Amino acid sequence: MNTNTSPFKKLLVIGLGDVARRILPLLGGEWVVVATQRQLHSVAGVSSLSLDLDASEAGAFGVLPDGVDALLYTAPPPNSGGVDARMRAVLAHWLVHGGAPKHVVYISTTGVYGDCGGAWVDERAALNPESGRAVRRVDAELQLRVFAAQTGATLTILRAPGIYALERLPTDRLRRGVPVLNEVEDGFSNHIHADDLAMMCAAALNKPHGVLAYNACDDVPVKVGEWFTRLAQVASLPVPPRMGRAELEHMVSPLQWSFMRESRRLLNASIKRDLGVVLRYPSVLDFLAAHQGLI
């Protein structure tokens, strides 16, 4: 018996990366999936279109299909600037030519909240991006909200923190001995397993309603240093050294520091209530406990 209740038939995926590929088996047989790729690679069950999101030549986005029922947008913004020019080019195509998707699911970042000093944060918190990448994510969210208002599309924004999986753990960082903040100055962060984020995306695709944003995160915020220390212990790698903020800022890359300097504890009650989400890994510590001897 077919239990897929999705009203959609045709899904366009922009950004066919790791998380998007984890979503594919969750979609059910009623979905026809089309995906854009910069370099074409065969993916089972997917019709692929060649598209460079940074293309500037006229007509480059003409490959985007019209009449798409749902759009799953997982591609990151460019690496510089104050706007997401990639998002702008994609949405401009439909605004000019018509055929806009009826529903959009976008993976954003919890970095849009900036540093909250360890406070608990839900989706009603003001956006205060403090890094360039977060500024560009806020721009993308705003573009999508305007697009939804102009086209009548529904929109679900999933604000994800650090994404991890067995295949994407920061063990190289541990091997390089990159320090972490001392316990007194250390900040809180949530995480999300790639499979749990994929499940959230599939749920969002199947439940279009209004224009909504969710914290797509786990249940338990953990101090950054504790995460790296516990991971090192499970992986039998050197425990990272600890140091103060003033010293550490000059020893790590600006990108690493942008993650380490911000502290917030995220609330995820809304996504669990509205989308029926049940997490496989409520915290990174649950993941580590389940993978003893495998990392």
DRENTI-678437 format. One record per residue (C-alpha): x, y, z; residue in three letters; residue number from 0. Coordinates in steps of 0.1 Angstrom, whole numbers, plus 5000, padded with zeros to 4 digits. Layout:
BEGIN
     px     py     pz   residuo   num
      X      Y      Z       ALA   NUM
...
# end
This chain:
BEGIN
     px     py     pz   residuo   num
   5000   5000   5000       MET     0
   5013   5034   4991       ASN     1
   5016   5056   5022       THR     2
   5031   5087   5006       ASN     3
   5008   5116   5013       THR     4
   5029   5142   4995       SER     5
   5008   5164   4972       PRO     6
   5039   5169   4950       PHE     7
   5050   5150   4919       LYS     8
   5081   5168   4907       LYS     9
   5111   5178   4929       LEU    10
   5140   5199   4918       LEU    11
   5171   5196   4940       VAL    12
   5197   5223   4937       ILE    13
   5229   5212   4955       GLY    14
   5231   5174   4952       LEU    15
   5256   5169   4980       GLY    16
   5258   5145   5009       ASP    17
   5226   5155   5027       VAL    18
   5205   5157   4995       ALA    19
   5216   5122   4986       ARG    20
   5206   5109   5020       ARG    21
   5171   5124   5014       ILE    22
   5165   5105   4981       LEU    23
   5156   5071   4997       PRO    24
   5132   5089   5020       LEU    25
   5111   5105   4994       LEU    26
   5089   5077   4982       GLY    27
   5079   5064   4948       GLY    28
   5056   5093   4938       GLU    29
   5084   5118   4934       TRP    30
   5101   5125   4901       VAL    31
   5135   5140   4911       VAL    32
   5156   5163   4889       VAL    33
   5188   5177   4902       ALA    34
   5214   5203   4891       THR    35
   5251   5195   4892       GLN    36
   5281   5215   4883       ARG    37
   5298   5184   4870       GLN    38
   5274   5156   4860       LEU    39
   5276   5123   4879       HIS    40
   5251   5095   4876       SER    41
   5228   5092   4906       VAL    42
   5202   5064   4908       ALA    43
   5167   5077   4905       GLY    44
   5177   5112   4896       VAL    45
   5176   5131   4862       SER    46
   5206   5154   4863       SER    47
   5210   5189   4847       LEU    48
   5243   5206   4842       SER    49
   5243   5240   4859       LEU    50
   5271   5262   4873       ASP    51
   5254   5284   4899       LEU    52
   5282   5310   4894       ASP    53
   5275   5312   4856       ALA    54
   5271   5347   4842       SER    55
   5264   5339   4806       GLU    56
   5229   5348   4793       ALA    57
   5205   5319   4794       GLY    58
   5226   5297   4818       ALA    59
   5196   5292   4841       PHE    60
   5173   5283   4812       GLY    61
   5179   5246   4820       VAL    62
   5158   5250   4852       LEU    63
   5125   5232   4847       PRO    64
   5092   5251   4848       ASP    65
   5062   5239   4868       GLY    66
   5083   5223   4896       VAL    67
   5061   5212   4925       ASP    68
   5089   5215   4951       ALA    69
   5124   5228   4953       LEU    70
   5150   5215   4977       LEU    71
   5178   5241   4979       TYR    72
   5209   5228   4997       THR    73
   5236   5247   4978       ALA    74
   5258   5271   4999       PRO    75
   5261   5308   4991       PRO    76
   5293   5321   4974       PRO    77
   5324   5324   4996       ASN    78
   5325   5362   4996       SER    79
   5302   5392   4994       GLY    80
   5272   5403   5013       GLY    81
   5245   5386   4992       VAL    82
   5238   5351   4979       ASP    83
   5242   5358   4942       ALA    84
   5236   5321   4934       ARG    85
   5201   5322   4950       MET    86
   5194   5355   4933       ARG    87
   5202   5341   4899       ALA    88
   5180   5310   4905       VAL    89
   5150   5329   4918       LEU    90
   5153   5356   4891       ALA    91
   5149   5329   4864       HIS    92
   5114   5320   4877       TRP    93
   5104   5356   4885       LEU    94
   5111   5365   4849       VAL    95
   5100   5334   4830       HIS    96
   5073   5320   4854       GLY    97
   5069   5284   4864       GLY    98
   5080   5289   4900       ALA    99
   5080   5260   4924       PRO   100
   5049   5257   4947       LYS   101
   5070   5248   4978       HIS   102
   5106   5255   4987       VAL   103
   5127   5238   5014       VAL   104
   5160   5256   5021       TYR   105
   5188   5245   5044       ILE   106
   5202   5276   5061       SER   107
   5224   5278   5092       THR   108
   5219   5286   5129       THR   109
   5248   5310   5125       GLY   110
   5221   5336   5115       VAL   111
   5216   5342   5152       TYR   112
   5252   5352   5158       GLY   113
   5267   5350   5193       ASP   114
   5240   5347   5220       CYS   115
   5263   5344   5250       GLY   116
   5251   5308   5257       GLY   117
   5214   5318   5259       ALA   118
   5186   5295   5248       TRP   119
   5174   5304   5213       VAL   120
   5142   5295   5194       ASP   121
   5130   5306   5160       GLU   122
   5116   5339   5173       ARG   123
   5151   5352   5182       ALA   124
   5164   5382   5162       ALA   125
   5188   5375   5134       LEU   126
   5222   5389   5141       ASN   127
   5248   5374   5117       PRO   128
   5283   5381   5127       GLU   129
   5303   5362   5100       SER   130
   5303   5367   5063       GLY   131
   5289   5333   5056       ARG   132
   5260   5339   5081       ALA   133
   5253   5373   5064       VAL   134
   5249   5356   5031       ARG   135
   5226   5330   5046       ARG   136
   5204   5358   5060       VAL   137
   5203   5374   5026       ASP   138
   5192   5340   5011       ALA   139
   5165   5336   5036       GLU   140
   5152   5371   5029       LEU   141
   5153   5365   4991       GLN   142
   5132   5334   4996       LEU   143
   5107   5351   5018       ARG   144
   5102   5378   4991       VAL   145
   5100   5352   4964       PHE   146
   5073   5333   4984       ALA   147
   5053   5365   4988       ALA   148
   5056   5373   4951       GLN   149
   5048   5338   4938       THR   150
   5025   5324   4965       GLY   151
   5049   5296   4972       ALA   152
   5051   5280   5006       THR   153
   5085   5280   5023       LEU   154
   5103   5260   5050       THR   155
   5137   5272   5062       ILE   156
   5157   5247   5081       LEU   157
   5184   5264   5102       ARG   158
   5211   5237   5107       ALA   159
   5241   5238   5131       PRO   160
   5272   5217   5125       GLY   161
   5264   5187   5104       ILE   162
   5282   5154   5111       TYR   163
   5282   5117   5103       ALA   164
   5305   5088   5106       LEU   165
   5320   5098   5072       GLU   166
   5323   5135   5081       ARG   167
   5339   5139   5115       LEU   168
   5366   5165   5123       PRO   169
   5393   5139   5131       THR   170
   5418   5156   5108       ASP   171
   5416   5186   5131       ARG   172
   5423   5164   5161       LEU   173
   5453   5149   5143       ARG   174
   5467   5184   5136       ARG   175
   5463   5193   5173       GLY   176
   5441   5224   5168       VAL   177
   5434   5239   5202       PRO   178
   5400   5245   5217       VAL   179
   5389   5271   5242       LEU   180
   5394   5266   5279       ASN   181
   5364   5253   5298       GLU   182
   5356   5287   5314       VAL   183
   5355   5306   5281       GLU   184
   5341   5277   5260       ASP   185
   5308   5282   5242       GLY   186
   5278   5260   5236       PHE   187
   5268   5246   5202       SER   188
   5242   5221   5189       ASN   189
   5248   5197   5161       HIS   190
   5227   5176   5137       ILE   191
   5235   5142   5122       HIS   192
   5233   5142   5084       ALA   193
   5207   5114   5085       ASP   194
   5185   5134   5109       ASP   195
   5188   5165   5088       LEU   196
   5178   5144   5057       ALA   197
   5148   5132   5076       MET   198
   5138   5167   5085       MET   199
   5141   5178   5049       CYS   200
   5118   5149   5038       ALA   201
   5093   5158   5064       ALA   202
   5093   5195   5054       ALA   203
   5088   5185   5017       LEU   204
   5057   5165   5027       ASN   205
   5042   5192   5049       LYS   206
   5041   5225   5030       PRO   207
   5024   5252   5051       HIS   208
   5029   5290   5051       GLY   209
   5064   5305   5055       VAL   210
   5082   5290   5084       LEU   211
   5117   5287   5098       ALA   212
   5129   5259   5122       TYR   213
   5159   5251   5142       ASN   214
   5170   5219   5125       ALA   215
   5192   5207   5154       CYS   216
   5196   5180   5180       ASP   217
   5182   5182   5216       ASP   218
   5213   5187   5237       VAL   219
   5238   5216   5233       PRO   220
   5273   5206   5241       VAL   221
   5303   5228   5248       LYS   222
   5326   5228   5218       VAL   223
   5357   5217   5237       GLY   224
   5337   5188   5252       GLU   225
   5327   5176   5218       TRP   226
   5362   5176   5205       PHE   227
   5376   5160   5237       THR   228
   5350   5132   5237       ARG   229
   5355   5126   5200       LEU   230
   5393   5124   5205       ALA   231
   5388   5099   5233       GLN   232
   5365   5076   5213       VAL   233
   5388   5079   5182       ALA   234
   5419   5072   5203       SER   235
   5434   5105   5191       LEU   236
   5452   5132   5211       PRO   237
   5429   5154   5232       VAL   238
   5431   5189   5219       PRO   239
   5449   5215   5241       PRO   240
   5429   5242   5258       ARG   241
   5437   5279   5258       MET   242
   5421   5313   5262       GLY   243
   5402   5334   5236       ARG   244
   5429   5360   5231       ALA   245
   5455   5334   5223       GLU   246
   5433   5310   5204       LEU   247
   5419   5336   5180       GLU   248
   5454   5341   5165       HIS   249
   5461   5303   5162       MET   250
   5431   5292   5141       VAL   251
   5417   5303   5107       SER   252
   5390   5330   5106       PRO   253
   5365   5304   5096       LEU   254
   5373   5282   5125       GLN   255
   5372   5311   5149       TRP   256
   5338   5322   5136       SER   257
   5324   5289   5147       PHE   258
   5343   5288   5180       MET   259
   5336   5323   5192       ARG   260
   5298   5321   5191       GLU   261
   5278   5304   5219       SER   262
   5241   5295   5218       ARG   263
   5218   5268   5230       ARG   264
   5191   5260   5204       LEU   265
   5156   5249   5211       LEU   266
   5140   5225   5186       ASN   267
   5105   5219   5200       ALA   268
   5088   5236   5170       SER   269
   5102   5212   5143       ILE   270
   5094   5182   5164       LYS   271
   5059   5194   5170       ARG   272
   5051   5206   5135       ASP   273
   5069   5180   5114       LEU   274
   5067   5150   5137       GLY   275
   5105   5147   5139       VAL   276
   5120   5119   5160       VAL   277
   5158   5122   5161       LEU   278
   5180   5092   5156       ARG   279
   5207   5110   5176       TYR   280
   5194   5134   5202       PRO   281
   5230   5146   5208       SER   282
   5265   5140   5195       VAL   283
   5272   5122   5228       LEU   284
   5246   5096   5218       ASP   285
   5263   5092   5185       PHE   286
   5297   5087   5200       LEU   287
   5283   5061   5225       ALA   288
   5267   5042   5196       ALA   289
   5299   5042   5175       HIS   290
   5325   5031   5201       GLN   291
   5352   5012   5182       GLY   292
   5339   5024   5147       LEU   293
   5356   5058   5146       ILE   294
# end
